[in-house]
Amino acid sequence: MKKTTGPSLNQLNQRNKNSGFQDKGARNGTGSHNVKNHTVLTYLKSAVRRCVGLFLPGKRKTGSKVVQNDEKKNPDKDIQNKHLSEFKNEIYTLSKVEHLNLVRLHGYLEHGEEKIIVVEYVNNGTLREHLDGTRGRGLEIGERLDIAIDVAHAVTYLHMYTDHPIIHRDIKASNILITDNLRAKVADFGFARLGAVDPDKTHISTQVKGTAGYVDPDYMRTRHLTEKSDVYSFGVLLVEMITGRHPVEPQRELNERVTIRWAMQMWKQGEAVTAMDPRLRRSTASNKAIEKIFRLAYQCLAPMRKSRPSMKNCAEVLWGIRKDFRDKAFPNHSANFPERNARNNKHKTLVSA
């Protein structure tokens, strides 16, 4: 896939002067839809409520809290400016990316105090809902591996194959949308940030943002943001997917409240199976896969970012784990697998020797 380009911030700011809905046709010069009619605005608000849009009128979910966008309800201009910045940032980031495992931007609406982003509709809930058992019938180990690989491909694309590296900063299970065929799409780019412009610069200095339990401790300590901060969050996500637990569970015993600490301790003691989601079926193949996934998560969670693998390397390791799992779980399966390239998602066949 060719590197995609998007509008500049100046162009986006110019668009924001027009109180209207901008769709892809407007960006590509093929058409536009100016929403100046209250009926259309009401329709859009209703549609976004029914869908899994990232923004709802007056509210936006951010981790465990909901913040208000309505200036009448929140007089603090600094907070208002912060939310507006996140709104514009998400539009800008989504307009620059296109990948099978990233939600697609269809347009946005800014009408007075109402700000809505309209994105691709993914109707099968979030990964967190599937892990909690409120969606679907439970994810087996093979399905969880597929989802982990999809996320790794998406973040690899953001880090390596856009015009400018993009750091997501909020990789977590509730930001992973699940399709009907149980594949993943990464969503919510409100905290996304462009990486260092200078190739000789190893990081950018910025205010710490993210969700508690997923934020890179090295980033929190130094305020130096790199792509490896996403790798850390991905390590937390891997543990979350295998254990089925939330990153922090205050109701549990003290030694189990921080899931990554507990799970990594179990793995080091050779008791990885104990840390498995009880809903996962145990077998020789699944137990072996779990141990390998925990090993990868351990590397992603290294305290120092230079010790962590790249997201591309994570995707490659997960591919190997999935292949080994299939070989052991389904010994009579076909030797040919479709390999999806993280850059362009075109399929090609791997034939084992």
C-alpha positions in Angstrom: 0.0 0.0 0.0 1.3 3.4 -0.9 1.9 5.8 1.9 -1.2 7.9 2.4 -1.3 11.6 2.7 -3.9 13.7 4.4 -4.9 17.3 4.8 -2.7 19.7 6.8 -3.8 21.1 10.1 -4.3 24.5 8.4 -6.7 22.8 5.9 -8.5 21.1 8.8 -8.8 24.4 10.7 -10.2 26.0 7.5 -12.8 23.3 7.3 -13.8 23.9 10.9 -14.8 27.4 10.0 -17.6 25.9 8.0 -20.2 24.4 10.3 -20.9 21.3 8.3 -20.3 17.6 7.7 -17.2 16.8 5.7 -17.2 13.3 4.1 -14.6 11.6 2.0 -16.0 12.9 -1.1 -15.4 16.4 0.1 -11.8 15.6 0.9 -11.3 14.1 -2.5 -13.0 16.8 -4.4 -15.9 14.5 -5.5 -18.7 16.0 -3.5 -19.7 17.4 -0.1 -22.6 17.5 2.3 -23.2 20.8 4.2 -25.3 20.1 7.2 -27.1 23.3 8.0 -30.4 21.7 8.7 -31.3 20.8 12.2 -33.2 17.8 11.0 -30.0 16.3 9.5 -28.1 17.1 12.6 -30.7 15.3 14.7 -30.5 12.3 12.3 -26.7 12.1 12.6 -26.8 12.4 16.4 -29.4 9.6 16.5 -27.4 7.4 14.1 -24.2 7.9 16.0 -26.0 6.9 19.3 -27.0 3.7 17.7 -23.6 2.9 16.3 -20.2 2.5 18.0 -19.1 6.1 17.1 -16.2 7.3 19.1 -18.0 10.6 20.0 -21.5 11.0 21.4 -23.3 14.3 21.7 -21.9 16.0 24.8 -19.9 13.0 25.9 -16.9 11.0 25.1 -15.7 7.8 26.8 -12.0 8.0 27.9 -11.0 5.0 29.9 -12.9 4.8 33.1 -14.4 8.3 33.0 -16.7 10.3 30.8 -15.9 13.9 30.1 -18.3 16.6 29.0 -18.0 18.4 25.7 -20.9 20.8 26.3 -19.5 24.2 27.3 -22.8 25.1 29.1 -22.2 22.1 31.4 -18.5 22.6 31.8 -17.3 26.3 32.0 -13.6 25.5 32.2 -12.2 26.8 28.9 -8.9 24.9 29.3 -10.8 21.6 29.5 -12.9 22.6 26.5 -9.8 23.5 24.5 -8.3 20.1 25.4 -11.3 18.2 24.2 -11.4 20.3 21.0 -7.7 19.5 20.4 -8.4 15.8 20.8 -11.3 16.0 18.4 -9.2 17.7 15.8 -6.3 15.4 16.4 -8.5 12.3 15.8 -9.8 13.7 12.6 -6.3 14.6 11.4 -4.9 11.2 12.3 -7.8 9.2 10.8 -7.6 11.2 7.6 -4.0 10.1 7.0 -4.4 6.4 7.5 -6.0 3.5 5.6 -5.6 -0.1 6.7 -7.7 -3.2 6.9 -7.3 -3.3 10.7 -7.9 0.4 11.4 -11.3 2.0 11.6 -12.1 4.1 8.6 -13.1 7.7 8.8 -16.3 8.6 6.9 -16.5 12.2 8.0 -17.1 14.6 10.9 -19.5 17.2 12.0 -18.9 20.4 13.9 -22.1 22.3 14.5 -22.0 24.9 17.3 -21.0 23.0 20.4 -21.8 19.6 18.9 -18.8 17.7 17.6 -19.2 14.2 16.1 -16.8 11.9 14.3 -18.4 9.4 11.9 -16.4 6.3 11.5 -16.8 2.9 10.0 -19.5 0.9 11.8 -18.2 -2.3 13.4 -21.2 -3.9 15.1 -19.7 -6.8 17.1 -18.6 -4.8 20.1 -15.2 -4.4 21.6 -12.5 -6.9 22.5 -13.1 -6.1 26.2 -16.8 -7.0 25.8 -15.8 -10.4 24.3 -13.3 -11.0 27.1 -15.9 -10.1 29.7 -18.4 -12.5 28.1 -21.0 -9.8 27.4 -20.5 -10.3 23.6 -20.2 -13.5 21.6 -19.7 -17.1 22.9 -16.2 -16.7 24.1 -12.9 -16.4 22.2 -10.8 -19.5 21.8 -7.0 -19.3 21.7 -6.8 -19.4 17.9 -9.3 -16.5 17.6 -7.3 -14.5 20.2 -4.2 -15.0 18.3 -5.9 -13.8 15.1 -7.0 -10.6 16.9 -3.5 -10.0 18.4 -1.9 -10.3 15.0 -4.5 -7.9 13.5 -3.7 -5.3 16.2 0.1 -5.9 15.7 -0.3 -5.3 11.9 -2.3 -2.1 12.5 0.2 -0.6 14.9 3.1 -1.7 12.7 1.5 0.2 9.9 1.1 3.3 12.1 4.8 3.1 13.1 6.4 2.2 9.8 4.2 2.7 6.8 2.6 6.1 7.0 4.3 9.3 5.8 5.1 10.1 9.3 5.3 7.6 12.2 2.1 7.7 14.3 2.1 6.7 18.0 -1.4 5.6 19.1 -0.9 6.1 22.9 -4.1 4.3 23.9 -3.8 0.7 22.8 -6.3 -1.2 25.0 -9.0 -3.9 24.7 -11.9 -1.4 24.8 -10.3 0.4 21.8 -10.2 -2.8 19.7 -13.4 -3.3 17.7 -14.4 -6.8 16.6 -15.9 -7.6 13.3 -18.5 -10.3 12.6 -15.8 -12.8 11.5 -13.9 -12.1 14.8 -11.1 -9.9 13.3 -9.9 -6.7 14.9 -9.9 -3.0 14.0 -8.0 -0.5 16.1 -10.1 2.6 17.0 -9.9 5.9 19.0 -7.1 8.1 17.9 -7.8 11.0 20.3 -4.4 10.6 22.0 -2.4 9.8 18.9 0.7 11.7 18.3 3.2 12.0 15.4 6.6 10.5 16.1 9.9 12.4 15.9 10.4 14.2 12.6 14.2 14.1 12.7 15.3 10.5 12.0 18.3 11.2 14.3 15.9 12.0 17.2 15.0 9.0 19.3 11.9 10.5 21.0 9.6 13.4 21.4 8.9 15.1 24.7 5.2 15.5 25.5 2.6 15.4 28.2 1.8 11.9 29.4 -1.6 10.7 28.1 -3.2 7.2 28.0 -5.2 4.9 30.2 -4.2 3.7 33.7 -2.7 0.2 33.5 -1.6 0.6 29.9 0.8 3.5 30.1 4.5 2.9 29.6 6.3 3.5 32.9 9.4 4.8 31.1 7.2 7.3 29.3 5.6 8.4 32.6 9.0 8.8 34.2 10.8 10.7 31.4 7.9 12.1 29.3 9.9 10.8 26.3 7.4 9.2 23.9 8.5 6.7 21.3 6.9 3.8 19.3 8.0 1.5 22.1 5.4 3.1 24.4 2.7 1.4 22.1 4.7 -1.8 22.4 4.4 -1.7 26.2 0.6 -1.2 25.9 0.5 -4.1 23.5 2.2 -6.2 26.1 -0.5 -5.3 28.6 -3.1 -6.2 25.9 -1.5 -9.6 25.3 -1.7 -10.4 29.1 -5.3 -9.1 29.1 -6.3 -11.4 26.2 -4.8 -14.5 27.8 -6.0 -14.0 31.3 -9.3 -12.4 30.5 -8.7 -10.0 33.3 -8.6 -6.2 33.3 -5.2 -4.6 33.8 -6.1 -3.5 37.3 -8.7 -5.4 39.4 -8.9 -3.8 42.9 -11.3 -6.4 44.3 -8.8 -9.2 44.0 -6.2 -10.2 46.6 -3.3 -7.8 46.9 -0.8 -9.9 44.9 -3.3 -10.3 42.0 -4.6 -6.7 41.7 -2.1 -5.6 39.0 -2.7 -8.3 36.3 0.6 -8.0 34.5 2.6 -8.5 37.7 0.6 -11.5 38.8 0.5 -13.1 35.3 4.3 -12.6 34.7 5.0 -14.1 38.2 2.9 -17.1 37.3 4.7 -17.5 34.0 8.2 -17.3 35.6 7.2 -20.0 38.1 6.2 -22.3 35.3 2.5 -21.9 36.1 1.3 -20.1 33.0 -1.7 -22.4 32.7 -2.9 -21.1 36.1 -3.0 -17.6 34.7 -5.1 -18.6 31.6 -8.6 -17.4 31.2 -10.7 -20.2 32.8 -12.9 -20.1 29.8 -10.1 -21.2 27.5 -9.9 -24.9 26.7 -6.7 -26.5 27.9 -4.7 -28.7 25.6 -1.1 -29.4 24.9 -1.2 -27.0 21.9 -3.0 -24.2 23.7 -0.8 -24.5 26.8 2.3 -24.2 24.7 1.0 -21.2 22.8 0.1 -19.5 26.1 3.7 -19.9 27.3 5.0 -18.3 24.1 2.6 -15.4 24.2 3.5 -14.7 27.9 7.2 -14.7 26.8 6.5 -12.2 24.1 4.4 -10.1 26.6 7.3 -10.2 29.0 9.6 -8.7 26.4 7.1 -6.0 25.5 6.8 -5.1 29.2 10.5 -4.5 29.7 11.1 -1.5 32.0 13.5 0.1 29.6 12.1 0.8 26.1 15.3 -0.1 24.3 14.8 -3.7 25.5 11.4 -4.1 23.9 10.8 -5.5 20.5 9.4 -3.5 17.6 5.7 -4.0 16.7 6.8 -5.6 13.4 8.8 -8.1 15.4 5.8 -8.8 17.6 3.7 -9.5 14.6 6.3 -11.9 13.2 6.6 -13.8 16.6 2.8 -14.1 16.8 2.6 -15.5 13.3 5.1 -18.2 14.3 3.1 -19.0 17.5 -0.1 -19.3 15.5 1.4 -21.6 13.0 2.9 -23.8 15.7 -0.5 -23.9 17.5 -2.3 -24.9 14.3 0.3 -27.6 13.5 -0.2 -29.1 17.0 -3.9 -28.6 17.3 -4.8 -29.6 13.8 -2.1 -31.9 12.5 -4.0 -32.8 9.3 -4.7 -29.2 8.3 -3.4 -27.8 5.0 0.2 -26.7 4.9 -0.8 -23.5 3.0 -1.7 -20.4 5.0 -2.6 -17.0 3.8 0.0 -14.5 5.0 -1.1 -10.9 5.4 1.6 -8.3 4.9 1.5 -5.7 7.6 2.1 -3.0 5.1 -0.5 -3.6 2.4 -2.6 -6.5 3.7 -2.4 -8.2 0.4 -2.6 -12.0 0.7 0.1 -14.3 -0.3 0.6 -18.0 0.4 3.1 -19.5 2.7 4.0 -23.1 1.7 5.9 -25.0 4.4 8.9 -27.0 3.2 
